[in-house]
Amino acid sequence: MLRYLSFFNALATLDEQEPRWASVTAGLLVLRVFDDFVERGSSTVVERSTGLQAVRHQVEQLAKSDPQRTLLAGILREIELGATNPGTILPRIFAYARTLHFTGEWILAADVLDRVAEIASAAPPELRDLDLAMDARMQRAYCLRMQGHLDDAEVAYHEAGRLAAALDDAERALRARVGQAKIVITRGNLPHAAALLDDIIVEARDGAHRMAAGIALHDRAMLASRMGDQPVAARLLYEALSTTDDIAARDRVLADLATVMMEMGAHEAARDALIVVTLTSQHQVPRWQSELNLLELAVMQQNQLAFEQHRRALGNVVLPPELEAPMHLFVARGLAVFGRSAQAIGRELDAARAIAVRHGFHQIAHRIEMDAAAIARADRFPRSPATPLPDGLLDVAVGVRELREVVEAGG
């Protein structure tokens, strides 16, 4: 079977002048050099200096700021320096696959991760790296699931779980089961997925496996929200917040808790959670997303001062398209709520519409047309009233408020 078929398929759809063509080509060439090294040794690869130089030249076509350039160049350098064990280079291959994952190149990433897992598992016993193989299988399963290849993802999660069991790694075995539950969710059997996640949560709690517990609690909460049980979702998210140590994962939990609180009408609790993310997230996109949600909340509450504050904050940055389109939509809503000119409202709607059309954002495009029709009818988006939380969730609101106060105090 031809290795890295996804790279060849990608190149068949690209023009040589496109930036993506250069990056896919560079990755494919370096991977083939690596395979040559695995099969024949570094001395054979280095002897073919002309070919190696051509590959290096292709890598140098990538932008200096591109992390793929650094990783691919590092792989070539290791081989040129006479590496004897492919296992010493595999972490760099794995890191390259992760950059593909983070840029949404899920099928390319899955192809590379399959090769990492294959080599890490098949090495002689003294060189075998089952930890890396397991991580590669887990990451590959995620990429396949995100691309909708559910059967292949299910197999990859099963393989990762099998490796975890062989290493007596209960934490990662539980996480593999969470991945399988997510496939069940995608296939639409929500009650079965809920039962699977409930079992995982109990086992993770009993075994003090914090990371697995936090992930399972978060997923179970979002499943509860999807099934219309927002109070249960809020309770589970709050527990996940106290269980999750990873900062990026805490950002996601807080953002989802804010969304659930907004859906329940608990505006102040939602605002507290969003402010924490804007102040503490180490990554720019979650901060922008929370600022965007605060803008939406200001419109819902008809709080003009807060609306202008968050509008200015977002207007001073270059947002990614998936955030810029709803930002213009929420601004249009706010301008309509606060009685601004039809021309100003129209400019915001036109800007949102142009971005949605350019990038194929069908859901946001539908919302834009719905809002445009409402504004044309002179609807004013009535104020969304705050709803008191059930008594059983008051401690959640208090806890999030205390977290905001600690963060604002610099704690």
Secondary structure as GFF3:
##gff-version 3
##sequence-region A 1 411
A	DSSP	alpha_helix	5	12	.	.	.	ID=ss1
A	DSSP	alpha_helix	19	40	.	.	.	ID=ss2
A	DSSP	alpha_helix	42	47	.	.	.	ID=ss3
A	DSSP	alpha_helix	49	59	.	.	.	ID=ss4
A	DSSP	alpha_helix	67	80	.	.	.	ID=ss5
A	DSSP	three_ten_helix	86	88	.	.	.	ID=ss6
A	DSSP	alpha_helix	90	102	.	.	.	ID=ss7
A	DSSP	alpha_helix	106	122	.	.	.	ID=ss8
A	DSSP	alpha_helix	130	146	.	.	.	ID=ss9
A	DSSP	alpha_helix	150	166	.	.	.	ID=ss10
A	DSSP	alpha_helix	170	187	.	.	.	ID=ss11
A	DSSP	alpha_helix	190	206	.	.	.	ID=ss12
A	DSSP	alpha_helix	210	226	.	.	.	ID=ss13
A	DSSP	alpha_helix	230	243	.	.	.	ID=ss14
A	DSSP	alpha_helix	247	264	.	.	.	ID=ss15
A	DSSP	alpha_helix	267	280	.	.	.	ID=ss16
A	DSSP	alpha_helix	284	301	.	.	.	ID=ss17
A	DSSP	alpha_helix	304	315	.	.	.	ID=ss18
A	DSSP	alpha_helix	321	337	.	.	.	ID=ss19
A	DSSP	alpha_helix	342	359	.	.	.	ID=ss20
A	DSSP	alpha_helix	362	376	.	.	.	ID=ss21
A	DSSP	three_ten_helix	391	393	.	.	.	ID=ss22
A	DSSP	alpha_helix	394	408	.	.	.	ID=ss23
###
